Amino acid sequence: MSPDLLAIAMFVVLLLAVFLGHPLGFTLGGLGIIFGVIGYGPGAFFILTNKTYGLMTNYVLVAIPLFILMAQFLDKSGVAEDLYESMYIVLGPVRGGLALATIVVSTVFAATTGIIGASVVAMGLLAAPTMLSKGYQKELTAGVIAAGGTLGILIPPSIMLVVYGGLIGMSVGKLFLAAFIPGLLLSMLYLLYTFVLCYIRPDYGPPIPMKKRTHTTAQKIGMTMKSMLPPLFLIFAVLGSIAAGVATPTEAAGLGSLGALLLAVVNKRANWEFFKESSYSTLKITCMVMLIFVGANFYTAIFMGLGGGDMFERLLFAVSDNKWVILAVMMIIMFLLGMFVDWLGILLLCVPIFTPIAVGTLGFDPLWFALIVCVNLQMSFLTPPFGYALFYLKGVAPPGMELGHIYRGIIPFVILQVIGLILIISFPELVTWLPNFIMN
């Protein structure tokens, strides 16, 4: 069998295995071994060993378990609870104020965790019961919690950006700086939509009754400062140390873990159960990520060695020779894959194939292309049928909030993410300005 046919068969079998529900890490690694032996003979095992050793010696990837540990510490430290309580009091009197508070807290929490699961679950437990008890529409409640939670995978420190940087050898610090404005842009779009919607339809997000508005302006300022300072301290410790060149992303991840632990100690949450649950969750998530990483790395090496990358390039140029049309096709492919495949699998499969075409052949800026890929993959958490944020939220949703409410609630926010992606594609300065300003 010719290498081109092997590459096509390899890709088709992968899609079938994924749609049948087989574990992604084992599927990628198994197909890599099978087609590697067919295409290369026993030499395939040398490729597997070489690729695995390369991952083991990649210093950047050490940041992954450290950022996961930081997220676990924060999730159990009480920081999100304090912040939401203060935002509830400050924004509650506004129409849709609790929804706006949820987005603000999700944005701040995203800048301290880097993991969607922690953000969605924390806000689902905190915000959903409160919003529903105040008469908020179930679809709006579900939409702001799920969409706000997805910001955790884009706003730095993001695990996705760490994986992307380690995958293609790009500066993680530069990726962090580049992702900051796009992440805030999406947050602003969510806030604007929610404010306008609740202004037009007050019954969707009624304000807190006058008799419950008992706090003075000074009290509100004090509560906001008290709840905001701890996460801002952590954000500065992690991102500030990277931007200032004081620490590498891996060192900053260790610093962030220490900072999150200190916040838990201050909030009197650091007991034996706290350490046990945080450590176990970190170990479990890290093993899952690295298993997929090893499998995808080997799969991609065999697939590219069999000429799969060249085949994809020929297929893309057969559609059109216009670089913007080809970029649109890439984005659509990743968007559709995001409905069925985990973001990590898409990243590890598509980036090694698409990046040489987008950067080398089409001449796009590598940093800008990296961010539009990551913004695209953020949508995979919201798109049915297998959007992870939807199931995270359903797992902690209060009685009466069904999966149908969640599915209907995320539709406007997926549209807002598409609008955000179009804006970032149209205005590359949204990505490039901050890293150029700070690092040059």
C-alpha positions in Angstrom: 0.0 0.0 0.0 1.3 3.4 -0.9 2.2 6.0 1.8 -0.7 8.3 0.7 -3.3 5.5 1.0 -1.8 4.6 4.4 -2.2 8.2 5.6 -5.8 8.4 4.3 -6.6 5.0 6.0 -5.0 6.2 9.2 -7.1 9.4 9.3 -10.3 7.6 8.5 -9.8 4.9 11.1 -9.1 7.6 13.7 -12.4 9.4 12.9 -14.3 6.1 13.2 -12.6 5.2 16.5 -13.4 8.6 18.0 -17.0 8.5 16.9 -17.3 5.0 18.4 -16.2 6.5 21.7 -12.8 4.8 22.2 -10.4 6.6 24.6 -8.5 9.2 22.6 -5.0 8.6 24.1 -5.1 4.8 23.6 -6.6 5.2 20.1 -3.9 7.7 18.9 -1.1 5.6 20.3 -2.5 2.3 19.1 -3.1 3.6 15.5 0.4 5.1 15.5 1.9 1.7 16.4 -0.2 -0.2 13.9 0.3 2.0 10.9 3.9 2.7 12.0 4.7 -1.0 11.8 2.9 -1.3 8.4 4.7 1.7 7.0 8.1 1.5 8.7 8.4 -2.0 10.1 10.2 -2.4 13.5 11.7 1.0 13.1 8.3 2.5 14.2 9.2 1.5 17.8 12.4 3.6 17.6 10.2 6.6 16.5 7.9 6.0 19.5 10.8 5.8 21.9 12.4 8.9 20.5 9.1 10.9 20.6 8.3 9.9 24.1 11.8 10.7 25.4 11.5 14.1 23.7 8.3 14.8 25.7 10.0 13.6 28.9 12.8 16.1 28.5 10.5 19.1 27.5 11.0 21.6 30.3 7.9 23.7 29.3 5.5 20.7 29.9 6.5 20.7 33.6 4.3 23.7 33.9 1.2 21.6 33.1 0.9 19.7 36.5 1.9 22.9 38.3 -0.8 25.0 36.7 -3.3 22.2 37.4 -2.2 22.0 41.0 -2.7 25.8 41.2 -6.2 25.5 39.8 -7.1 22.7 42.3 -5.8 24.8 45.2 -7.8 27.8 44.1 -10.9 25.8 43.5 -10.9 24.8 47.1 -9.5 28.0 48.6 -12.8 30.0 48.9 -11.5 32.9 46.6 -14.3 32.5 44.1 -16.9 32.5 46.8 -15.7 35.7 48.4 -15.4 37.4 45.0 -18.9 36.4 43.9 -20.5 37.6 47.2 -19.0 41.0 46.7 -19.9 41.2 43.0 -23.5 40.1 44.0 -23.8 43.1 46.3 -22.2 45.6 43.9 -23.9 44.6 40.6 -27.1 43.1 42.0 -29.2 46.3 41.8 -28.5 46.5 38.0 -30.8 44.6 35.6 -29.0 41.4 34.9 -26.6 42.3 37.6 -26.1 38.7 38.9 -25.4 37.5 35.3 -22.9 40.3 34.9 -21.3 39.5 38.3 -21.0 35.8 37.1 -19.1 36.9 34.0 -16.8 39.2 35.9 -16.0 36.6 38.5 -15.5 34.0 35.8 -13.1 36.3 34.0 -11.0 36.9 37.1 -11.1 33.2 38.1 -10.0 32.3 34.5 -6.9 34.4 35.0 -6.0 32.4 38.0 -6.9 28.8 37.1 -6.3 28.0 33.4 -8.8 25.0 33.6 -12.4 25.1 32.5 -13.7 22.3 34.7 -12.7 24.2 37.9 -14.3 27.5 36.6 -17.6 26.0 35.4 -18.1 23.8 38.5 -17.3 26.6 40.9 -19.6 29.1 39.2 -22.3 26.5 38.7 -22.3 25.8 42.5 -22.1 29.5 43.4 -24.1 31.4 40.8 -26.8 29.0 39.5 -28.8 28.5 42.7 -28.7 32.2 43.5 -29.6 33.4 40.0 -32.5 31.0 39.7 -33.8 31.9 43.2 -33.9 35.5 42.1 -36.0 34.8 39.0 -33.3 34.7 36.3 -34.2 32.9 33.1 -32.7 29.4 33.2 -31.2 29.7 29.7 -29.5 32.9 30.5 -28.2 31.5 33.8 -26.8 28.4 32.0 -25.3 30.5 29.2 -23.3 32.9 31.3 -22.0 30.2 33.6 -20.9 27.9 30.8 -19.5 30.7 28.5 -17.8 32.5 31.4 -16.2 29.2 32.5 -14.7 28.6 29.0 -12.6 31.8 29.4 -10.4 29.7 31.6 -8.9 27.8 28.7 -7.9 31.1 26.9 -7.1 33.8 29.4 -3.6 33.1 30.8 -2.4 31.1 32.6 -4.0 28.6 30.2 -3.1 24.9 30.0 -4.0 25.1 26.3 -1.4 27.8 25.7 1.2 25.8 27.6 0.5 22.7 25.5 0.6 24.8 22.3 3.9 26.4 23.1 5.4 23.0 24.0 4.1 21.4 20.9 5.6 23.8 18.3 8.4 25.3 20.4 6.8 28.8 20.7 7.4 31.1 23.7 4.7 30.3 26.3 5.2 33.8 27.8 4.5 35.4 24.5 1.4 33.3 24.0 0.2 34.3 27.4 0.6 38.0 26.6 -1.0 37.5 23.1 -4.1 35.8 24.6 -4.8 38.5 27.2 -6.7 41.0 25.0 -8.7 38.3 23.0 -9.8 36.8 26.3 -10.9 40.1 27.6 -12.6 40.9 24.3 -14.8 37.8 24.6 -15.6 38.7 28.2 -16.6 42.2 27.1 -18.8 40.7 24.4 -20.5 38.5 27.0 -21.1 41.5 29.3 -22.4 43.7 26.5 -24.9 41.0 25.3 -26.1 40.2 28.8 -26.6 43.9 29.7 -28.5 44.7 26.5 -30.6 41.5 26.7 -31.7 42.2 30.3 -32.3 45.9 29.5 -34.7 44.8 26.8 -36.2 41.9 28.7 -36.0 42.8 32.4 -37.8 39.6 33.4 -34.8 37.6 32.2 -32.6 39.2 34.9 -34.5 41.2 37.5 -32.5 43.4 39.9 -32.3 42.9 43.6 -35.4 44.5 45.3 -34.8 47.9 46.9 -35.4 46.6 50.4 -32.4 44.3 50.1 -30.0 47.1 49.0 -28.6 47.8 52.4 -24.9 48.3 51.8 -23.3 51.8 51.5 -21.0 52.8 48.7 -18.0 52.7 51.1 -18.9 49.1 52.1 -19.2 48.0 48.5 -15.8 49.5 47.7 -14.3 47.8 50.8 -15.8 44.4 49.9 -14.7 44.6 46.3 -11.1 45.5 47.2 -10.9 42.8 49.9 -12.2 40.1 47.5 -10.3 41.3 44.4 -6.8 41.8 45.9 -6.1 38.0 46.5 -6.7 36.9 42.9 -5.1 40.0 41.5 -2.0 39.2 43.7 -1.9 35.7 42.2 -2.4 37.0 38.6 0.5 39.5 39.1 2.7 36.8 40.6 2.2 34.5 37.6 1.8 36.8 34.6 3.9 39.7 36.0 6.9 37.4 36.7 6.7 36.1 33.1 6.2 39.5 31.5 9.1 41.0 33.5 11.4 38.2 32.5 11.9 37.2 36.2 10.6 33.7 35.7 9.9 31.1 33.0 6.4 29.9 32.6 7.3 26.7 34.5 8.8 28.7 37.4 5.8 31.0 37.4 3.5 28.0 37.6 5.4 26.9 40.7 5.1 30.4 42.1 1.4 30.4 41.3 0.8 27.1 43.1 2.5 28.5 46.2 0.4 31.6 46.0 -2.8 29.6 45.7 -1.7 27.5 48.7 -1.1 30.7 50.7 -4.6 32.0 49.8 -6.1 28.7 51.0 -4.1 29.0 54.3 -5.3 32.6 54.8 -8.9 31.4 54.2 -8.4 28.5 56.6 -9.2 25.9 54.0 -5.8 24.1 54.0 -6.4 20.8 55.8 -5.6 17.2 55.1 -8.6 16.7 52.9 -7.7 19.8 50.9 -4.2 18.4 50.1 -5.5 14.9 49.4 -8.2 16.0 47.0 -6.0 18.6 45.2 -3.1 16.1 44.8 -5.3 13.3 43.5 -7.2 15.5 41.0 -3.9 17.0 39.8 -2.4 13.5 39.3 -5.5 12.2 37.5 -5.7 15.2 35.1 -2.0 15.3 34.4 -1.9 11.5 33.6 -4.8 12.0 31.2 -3.2 15.0 29.5 0.2 13.3 29.1 -1.3 10.0 27.9 -3.0 11.9 25.1 0.1 13.9 24.5 2.3 10.8 24.0 -0.3 9.1 21.8 -1.0 12.2 19.6 2.8 12.9 19.3 3.4 9.4 18.0 0.3 9.4 15.7 1.3 12.8 14.2 4.9 11.7 13.6 3.8 8.6 11.7 1.0 10.4 9.9 3.3 13.2 8.7 6.1 10.7 7.8 3.6 8.9 5.6 2.9 12.2 3.7 -0.3 13.1 5.5 0.7 16.7 5.9 1.5 17.1 2.2 -1.8 15.3 1.3 -3.8 17.8 3.5 -2.0 20.7 1.9 -2.9 19.4 -1.6 -6.5 19.0 -0.5 -6.7 22.5 0.9 -5.3 24.1 -2.2 -7.7 22.0 -4.3 -10.5 23.9 -2.6 -9.0 27.3 -3.4 -5.7 29.1 -3.8 -6.9 32.1 -1.8 -5.2 32.0 1.6 -8.3 33.4 3.4 -10.5 30.7 2.0 -8.0 28.1 3.1 -7.8 29.6 6.5 -11.6 29.5 6.7 -11.6 25.8 5.8 -9.1 25.1 8.6 -11.2 27.0 11.1 -14.4 25.1 10.0 -12.6 21.8 10.2 -11.5 22.5 13.8 -14.9 23.9 14.7 -16.6 20.7 13.5 -14.1 18.4 15.2 -14.7 20.4 18.4 -18.3 19.1 18.5 -17.0 15.5 18.9 -13.3 15.5 19.9 -11.5 16.8 23.0 -9.6 20.1 22.5 -6.3 18.5 23.4 -6.7 15.8 20.6 -7.6 18.5 18.1 -4.7 20.7 19.1 -2.2 17.8 18.9 -3.6 16.5 15.6 -4.3 19.7 13.7 -1.6 22.1 14.8 1.4 20.1 13.4 -0.5 19.7 10.1 -2.0 23.2 9.8 0.8 25.3 11.2 3.4 24.6 8.4 0.7 25.4 5.8 -0.6 28.5 7.5 2.8 29.9 8.5 5.2 28.5 5.9 3.0 28.3 2.8 0.4 31.1 3.3 2.7 33.4 5.3 0.5 34.1 8.3 2.0 35.4 11.5 2.6 32.3 13.8 1.5 34.1 17.0 -1.7 35.4 15.4 -2.5 31.9 13.9 -1.9 30.3 17.3 -4.4 32.6 19.0 -7.2 32.1 16.4 -6.7 28.4 16.7 -7.0 28.6 20.5 -10.1 30.9 20.3 -11.6 28.4 17.9 -10.9 25.5 20.2 -12.5 27.4 23.1 -15.8 27.0 21.2 -15.5 23.2 21.4 -16.4 23.4 25.1 -19.8 24.9 24.3 -20.8 23.2 21.1 -23.1 20.2 21.4 -23.3 17.3 21.4 -20.1 16.8 23.5 -19.2 20.2 24.8 -17.4 19.6 28.1 -18.6 22.8 29.8 -22.2 21.7 29.2 -21.7 18.4 31.1 -19.7 20.1 33.8 -22.6 22.5 34.4 -25.3 19.8 34.2 -23.4 17.8 36.8 -23.8 20.6 39.4 -26.9 22.3 38.1 -29.7 22.8 40.6 -33.0 21.0 40.2 -35.1 22.3 37.4 -32.2 23.2 35.1 -32.2 20.5 32.4 -29.8 19.8 29.5 -32.2 21.4 27.1 -32.0 24.7 29.0 -28.2 24.5 28.9 -28.1 23.7 25.1 -30.5 26.6 24.4 -28.6 29.0 26.7 -25.2 28.6 25.1 -26.4 29.3 21.5 -26.0 33.2 21.8 -22.6 32.8 23.4 -21.3 30.5 20.7 -22.4 33.2 18.2 -20.5 35.8 20.3 -17.4 33.5 20.2 -17.7 33.4 16.4 -17.9 37.2 16.3 -14.9 37.4 18.6 -13.0 35.1 16.3 -13.9 37.1 13.2 -12.7 40.3 15.0 -9.4 38.8 16.0 -8.9 37.5 12.4 -9.8 41.0 11.0 -7.6 42.9 13.5 -4.4 41.0 14.2 -3.2 43.9 16.4 -5.6 42.5 19.1 -3.1 39.6 19.4 0.2 41.2 18.5 0.1 44.6 20.2 0.6 43.6 23.9 3.5 41.1 23.4 5.2 43.6 21.0 4.7 46.4 23.5 6.1 44.5 26.5 8.7 42.3 25.0 10.2 44.6 22.4 
